[in-house]
Amino acid sequence: MARRLLLGRAGTGKTHACLARLVRELEAGREALLLVPTYSQAEHRRYLLLDRSSGLSGRAVDTFETLAEEITRLRLRDLVRPAAKDRLAVRALEGAFPEAAAQPGLRAEFLSAVKEIKEQGDDPKLVAEKARAH
């Protein structure tokens, strides 16, 4: 199977082109795999794929993490212990928001927000500016 790298700015039709190719490959009985960076992007493409095909499996779309987990039979997100994540949140918050750093619930929400920003591909500097404005 030919491997291709498709690059382009937002709105240039990359997703449409990839899904059209993926559907053709799967309908022809060939194996195909579309790798995307984040779980939320994989879910979005699975729904688009199901909308465009009749009964094709959404398992044709994976993230690097879920593919690695399938191969290694390990849950990669569990390799970083919750206590280590919590210590990271404390260190990140204690300088600017010491009261938040002392609250486990707020630390967990902070880590969740950081993960969401990363998955959405938002520019961290712009996000920080918006947060300061609030």
C-alpha positions as CSV (number, residue, x, y, z in Angstrom):
1,M,0.0,0.0,0.0
2,A,1.3,3.4,-0.8
3,R,2.1,5.7,2.1
4,R,1.5,9.4,1.7
5,L,1.9,12.4,3.9
6,L,-0.7,15.1,3.3
7,L,0.0,18.6,4.6
8,G,-2.0,21.8,4.4
9,R,-3.6,24.6,6.4
10,A,-7.0,24.3,8.0
11,G,-9.8,24.2,5.5
12,T,-7.9,22.9,2.6
13,G,-9.7,19.5,2.4
14,K,-7.2,17.2,4.0
15,T,-9.8,15.4,6.1
16,H,-12.1,15.0,3.1
17,A,-9.3,13.6,0.9
18,C,-8.1,11.2,3.6
19,L,-11.5,9.9,4.4
20,A,-12.4,9.5,0.7
21,R,-9.2,7.5,0.2
22,L,-9.8,5.4,3.3
23,V,-13.3,4.5,2.3
24,R,-12.1,3.5,-1.2
25,E,-9.4,1.2,0.3
26,L,-11.8,-0.4,2.8
27,E,-14.6,-0.9,0.2
28,A,-12.0,-2.6,-2.0
29,G,-11.3,-5.0,0.8
30,R,-7.8,-3.7,1.5
31,E,-6.5,-2.8,4.9
32,A,-6.1,0.9,5.7
33,L,-5.2,2.9,8.7
34,L,-5.5,6.6,9.3
35,L,-3.3,7.9,12.2
36,V,-4.2,11.2,13.9
37,P,-2.5,12.9,16.8
38,T,-5.3,13.0,19.4
39,Y,-8.2,10.9,20.7
40,S,-10.7,13.7,20.0
41,Q,-9.5,13.9,16.3
42,A,-9.8,10.1,16.0
43,E,-13.4,10.2,17.3
44,H,-14.3,13.0,15.0
45,R,-13.0,11.1,12.0
46,R,-14.7,7.9,13.0
47,Y,-18.0,9.7,13.0
48,L,-17.3,11.2,9.6
49,L,-16.2,7.8,8.3
50,L,-19.4,6.2,9.5
51,D,-21.4,9.0,7.8
52,R,-19.7,8.3,4.5
53,S,-19.7,4.6,4.4
54,S,-22.1,1.8,4.9
55,G,-21.1,-0.4,7.8
56,L,-17.4,0.1,7.6
57,S,-15.6,-0.1,10.9
58,G,-14.4,3.1,12.6
59,R,-11.4,1.1,13.8
60,A,-9.6,2.3,10.7
61,V,-8.9,5.5,12.6
62,D,-6.4,5.4,15.4
63,T,-4.2,7.7,17.4
64,F,-0.5,7.0,17.8
65,E,-1.3,6.3,21.5
66,T,-4.1,3.8,20.9
67,L,-2.1,2.0,18.2
68,A,0.9,1.7,20.5
69,E,-1.4,0.4,23.3
70,E,-2.8,-2.2,20.9
71,I,0.7,-3.3,19.9
72,T,2.2,-3.3,23.4
73,R,-0.9,-4.4,25.3
74,L,-0.2,-1.5,27.8
75,R,-2.2,1.5,28.7
76,L,0.3,4.2,28.0
77,R,-1.5,6.9,30.0
78,D,-1.1,4.7,33.1
79,L,2.7,4.8,32.8
80,V,2.7,8.3,34.3
81,R,1.4,7.8,37.8
82,P,-1.4,10.1,39.1
83,A,0.9,11.3,41.9
84,A,3.5,12.4,39.4
85,K,0.8,14.3,37.4
86,D,-0.4,15.9,40.6
87,R,3.1,17.1,41.6
88,L,3.5,18.6,38.1
89,A,0.2,20.5,38.6
90,V,1.4,21.8,41.9
91,R,4.7,23.0,40.5
92,A,2.9,24.7,37.5
93,L,0.3,26.4,39.7
94,E,2.2,27.4,42.9
95,G,3.9,30.4,41.5
96,A,0.9,32.3,40.1
97,F,-2.0,30.6,41.9
98,P,-0.8,29.2,45.2
99,E,-4.4,28.8,46.5
100,A,-5.3,26.6,43.5
101,A,-2.1,24.6,43.9
102,A,-3.3,23.6,47.4
103,Q,-6.6,22.3,46.2
104,P,-6.6,18.7,44.7
105,G,-9.8,19.3,42.7
106,L,-8.5,22.5,41.1
107,R,-5.2,20.7,40.2
108,A,-7.2,18.0,38.5
109,E,-9.2,20.5,36.6
110,F,-6.0,22.3,35.6
111,L,-4.5,19.1,34.2
112,S,-7.7,18.4,32.3
113,A,-7.7,21.9,30.8
114,V,-4.0,21.5,29.8
115,K,-4.8,18.2,28.1
116,E,-7.8,19.7,26.3
117,I,-5.7,22.6,25.0
118,K,-3.0,20.2,23.8
119,E,-5.6,17.9,22.0
120,Q,-7.3,20.9,20.4
121,G,-4.0,22.1,19.1
122,D,-4.5,25.6,20.5
123,D,-1.6,27.9,20.8
124,P,-0.6,27.9,24.5
125,K,0.5,31.5,24.4
126,L,-2.9,32.6,23.1
127,V,-4.7,30.5,25.6
128,A,-2.6,32.0,28.4
129,E,-3.4,35.5,27.2
130,K,-7.2,34.7,27.2
131,A,-6.9,33.2,30.7
132,R,-5.1,36.3,32.0
133,A,-7.9,38.5,30.5
134,H,-10.4,36.6,32.6
